Amino acid sequence: MQFTQDLSSGINVIRAYGGGELRVNENIYRGAVILSASTVIAEPNIHNLEDLIAVDGSRILALEPELVLLGTGSRQNLPGCILRRAVFTRRDWF
């Protein structure tokens, strides 16, 4: 067994996921979250893809993500054109 010092203080680290849970640092989330290196925003009103579409995409883009990872549960669902357009119109990402 190898041990490594965790030097990640001050940033969010995904420690585990599965079974409808996401463990970030020492906290467990059982619903939707918007997560960046320094921010965790619980989104209790997002239960499905339709709810996600209603979220103002600028809230996500304001975190200046390098990567947007969308977990949709046991079945892959792609976001609608409104959310995709918000992401793909960011010229500085290309």
N, C-alpha and C positions, 0 to 999 in steps of 0.2 A: 504494500500500500504506500502510495506516495502522497505527501502533504505539501500543499503550496500555500504560501501566505496570500491572503486576500487583500490586495491593495486598492480595492474599488471603493473605498469610503467616499461618500459624496456623490456617487452615481448609482443609478438604479441597475440592479442585476437581476435578471430572470433566473431564479434558482430552480424552478420546476414548473411543469404544466401537465395537464391531463385531467380527465374525469370532470370537466367543467370548471377547473380551477387554474389559476395562474398565481404562482408565488413569486413576488417581487421583493427582494431583500428578505425581510422576515414577515411580510404581510401577505395574506391570502385574499385574492379577489375571485369572486364567483359570478361575475358579470362582466360586461364590457368595460374596457379601460382604454384610455389614450395614454400612451407611455412614451417617454423620451428618456434620455440619459439623466435628466434632472427633475422630471415632472411625471407624476402619476395623477390622472384625472379619472375618477370612477364615473361611469356613465350608466346609472341605474335605469334610465329610460330607453336604453337600446337593448332590444330582445331578439331582433331579427334584422335581415338586410333592409327591409323597408324603413325601419327605425333609423338605421345608419344613414340612409339617403337623406333623411330629414336633418341630420347634423350639418351645421355650417362648416363646410370644408376648410374655411379659413382658420378655424380653431386648430385643425390638425396641421395645416401648412405653416401656421405661425410658429410652430416648434422647429421649423426649418429641418425637416427630416431628410436624411440621406437615403432612407429606405422606408417604405410603407408596407407593413406586413398586416394582412387582413385575415384573421382567423374566423371562419364561419361555421365551426362545429364539425360534426362527423361527415357532412356532405359539403363539397365545394360549391360555393355560390359566388358568382362574379357580381361586382357592384354595377349599378346602373350607369347610364351615360353621364349623368350630372356629376357624380363623384369622379368618374374617370376623366372627364373633361377638366375638372378642377386640378387634378394631378398632372395630366399631360400638357396643360397650357403653361406650366411652370418652365419657362425657357431656360432658366439657370440650371435645370436638372440635366440638360442635354449638352 
